[in-house]
Amino acid sequence: GAVVSQHPSRVICKSGTSVKIECRSLDFQATTMFWYRQFPKKSLMLMATSNEGSKATYEQGVEKDKFLINHASLTLSTLTVTSAHPEDSSFYICSAGSGTSYEQYFGPGTRLTVT
Amino acid sequence: QKEVEQNSGPLSVPEGAIASLNCTYSDRVSQSFFWYRQYSGKSPELIMSIYSNGDKEDGRFTAQLNKASQYVSLLIRDSQPSDSATYLCAVLKAAGNKLTFGGGTRVLVKP
């Protein structure tokens, strides 16, 4: 399957600061990437769909000014959590589709802890 | 009614037995179906995709799709302790490319 990487894998930040998470498709070009968050023992919650060269589409209830998404190239999408608060602590996971099928491949995830 | 429903489990299976997982979906026009495995603390890993009615086999895994009844299942043969994980059913709607996930079924394979 296709390979998707995320960086960093784990980050601890102080309340009020911003954190950027990178998602890269390593062996294919991804016109669309997806950002999810997952709380402990809960299922994945889609936050937004990231489209290369255009604005992201956010799911209902997700603040676009708080979770900034940029998809500047066919292999890179970034999620910036601005003015982070403890309630933003979660597991953030990106996924990408290869475009040749409907399958989506997930990055390894980023565990964010806001203190 | 949730769009994609799964029994949360845990489904306890003795080693070597068959684990049977079920998933139902509400959107009748859904076309693509996926099973992901997620180990604790890790991200989901794609196991199987299925698009047509019937069975699809890949190693010890068999996915079954019945669009008329709106369910998709996953069988794990010769279950191993390493199969202990949460299995997520995901459905791709006909419109758009967003996956809708079920809540997952936790599987425990006991040696």
Contacts between the chains, C-beta under 8 A, distances in Angstrom:
chain1	res1	chain2	res2	distance
A	1	B	46	6.0
A	32	B	97	6.2
A	34	B	98	7.2
A	34	B	99	7.5
A	42	B	103	7.8
A	43	B	88	6.8
A	43	B	101	5.2
A	43	B	102	6.8
A	43	B	103	4.7
A	43	B	104	5.5
A	44	B	44	7.2
A	44	B	88	7.3
A	44	B	101	5.0
A	46	B	98	6.2
A	46	B	99	7.5
A	49	B	97	7.7
A	49	B	98	6.4
A	93	B	43	4.8
A	93	B	44	7.6
A	95	B	99	7.9
A	97	B	97	6.7
A	101	B	49	7.4
A	102	B	32	4.5
A	102	B	49	7.1
A	102	B	51	7.8
A	102	B	92	5.4
A	102	B	97	7.2
A	103	B	34	6.9
A	103	B	46	6.0
A	103	B	49	5.4
A	104	B	34	7.7
A	104	B	46	7.4
A	104	B	99	6.0
A	105	B	46	6.3
A	106	B	36	7.7
A	106	B	43	4.4
A	106	B	44	5.0
A	106	B	45	7.1
A	106	B	46	7.7
A	107	B	43	6.3
A	108	B	42	7.1
A	108	B	43	5.3
A	109	B	42	7.1
A	109	B	43	4.2
